[in-house]
């Protein structure tokens, strides 16, 4: 089994920055790709960005420019650098990973980390 643990969320003022991290752990697994999503209260969970093990990135159009996804394959960790944060970025941010283990490919979710942008 694979577990994802997010960190780095918190309260930040408008215009500020945060860097989220998500580390995958478990035994006998490999990660194919990772991504970040967010869900604001009363809204659906939306893709922010996705990155493959090879480093190919894909961003939701509305997220381009302020958010940057990166990955450290050696640490099985994905990062999300968020700059120029706005109050509307307030949401729970979730990490997702495609993982191979026990002979199959699974989509694994983290527990989420709260990001609040407020003065």
C-alpha positions as CSV (number, residue, x, y, z in Angstrom):
1,X,0.0,0.0,0.0
2,X,1.1,3.6,-0.6
3,X,0.4,6.6,1.6
4,X,0.6,10.2,0.7
5,X,1.3,12.9,3.3
6,X,0.9,16.5,2.5
7,X,2.5,19.4,4.4
8,X,3.1,23.1,4.0
9,X,-0.5,24.5,4.2
10,X,-1.5,27.2,6.5
11,X,-2.6,30.8,6.7
12,X,-1.0,33.4,4.4
13,X,-1.8,37.0,3.5
14,X,-2.9,37.9,0.0
15,X,0.1,38.3,-2.2
16,X,2.1,35.8,-0.2
17,X,3.6,32.4,-1.1
18,X,3.4,28.9,0.1
19,X,5.1,25.7,-0.9
20,X,3.2,22.5,-0.4
21,X,4.9,19.1,-0.2
22,X,3.5,15.6,-0.7
23,X,5.6,12.6,0.1
24,X,4.7,9.0,-0.9
25,X,5.7,6.1,1.3
26,X,5.1,2.4,1.5
27,X,6.8,-0.7,0.4
28,X,7.5,-2.1,-3.0
29,X,6.0,0.6,-5.0
30,X,6.8,2.9,-7.8
31,X,5.2,6.2,-8.7
32,X,4.2,6.9,-12.3
33,X,2.9,10.4,-11.9
34,X,1.7,12.9,-9.3
35,X,-0.6,15.9,-9.1
36,X,-2.2,18.5,-7.0
37,X,-5.9,19.3,-6.7
38,X,-7.9,21.7,-4.6
39,X,-11.4,21.8,-3.3
40,X,-13.1,25.0,-2.0
41,X,-16.1,24.7,0.3
42,X,-19.2,23.8,-1.7
43,X,-17.3,23.2,-4.9
44,X,-15.9,20.3,-6.8
45,X,-12.3,19.1,-6.6
46,X,-10.3,20.7,-9.4
47,X,-7.0,19.8,-11.0
48,X,-4.2,22.3,-10.4
49,X,-1.3,20.6,-12.0
50,X,0.1,17.2,-12.9
51,X,3.6,15.9,-13.4
52,X,5.0,12.7,-14.8
53,X,8.0,10.9,-13.5
54,X,9.9,12.2,-16.5
55,X,9.0,15.7,-15.5
56,X,6.4,16.5,-18.1
57,X,4.0,19.0,-16.6
58,X,0.4,20.0,-17.3
59,X,-1.5,22.8,-15.7
60,X,-5.1,23.8,-15.5
61,X,-5.4,27.0,-17.6
62,X,-6.6,29.1,-14.7
63,X,-3.6,28.0,-12.6
64,X,-0.8,28.8,-15.1
65,X,1.6,31.5,-14.1
66,X,1.3,31.5,-10.3
67,X,1.6,27.8,-9.5
68,X,4.6,25.6,-10.2
69,X,4.7,21.8,-9.8
70,X,7.9,19.9,-9.4
71,X,9.0,16.5,-8.3
72,X,11.9,14.8,-6.6
73,X,11.8,11.2,-7.8
74,X,14.4,10.0,-5.4
75,X,12.3,11.2,-2.5
76,X,8.9,10.3,-4.1
77,X,7.9,13.8,-3.3
78,X,5.9,16.3,-5.3
79,X,5.9,20.1,-4.6
80,X,3.6,22.9,-5.4
81,X,5.0,26.4,-5.3
82,X,2.2,28.9,-5.0
83,X,2.9,32.6,-5.5
84,X,0.8,35.8,-5.5
85,X,-1.9,34.0,-3.5
86,X,-5.4,35.4,-3.6
87,X,-8.3,34.9,-1.2
88,X,-10.0,32.7,-3.8
89,X,-7.1,30.3,-3.6
90,X,-8.5,29.3,-0.2
91,X,-9.2,25.6,-0.3
92,X,-8.1,22.2,0.8
93,X,-5.3,21.1,-1.3
94,X,-4.9,17.4,-2.2
95,X,-2.1,15.4,-3.5
96,X,-2.7,12.5,-5.9
97,X,-0.4,9.8,-7.2
98,X,-0.5,7.1,-9.7
99,X,1.3,4.2,-8.0
100,X,2.2,0.6,-9.0
101,X,2.1,-1.9,-6.2
102,X,0.8,-5.4,-5.6
103,X,0.8,-6.0,-9.4
104,X,-1.6,-3.2,-10.2
105,X,-1.8,0.5,-10.8
106,X,-3.7,2.6,-8.3
107,X,-4.8,6.2,-7.9
108,X,-3.9,7.3,-4.3
109,X,-5.0,10.4,-2.5
110,X,-3.6,12.3,0.4
111,X,-5.6,13.6,3.3
112,X,-5.4,17.2,2.2
113,X,-3.9,20.3,3.6
114,X,-5.8,23.5,4.3
115,X,-4.6,26.7,2.6
116,X,-6.3,29.9,3.8
117,X,-5.5,33.2,2.1
118,X,-6.7,36.1,4.3
119,X,-5.5,39.3,5.8
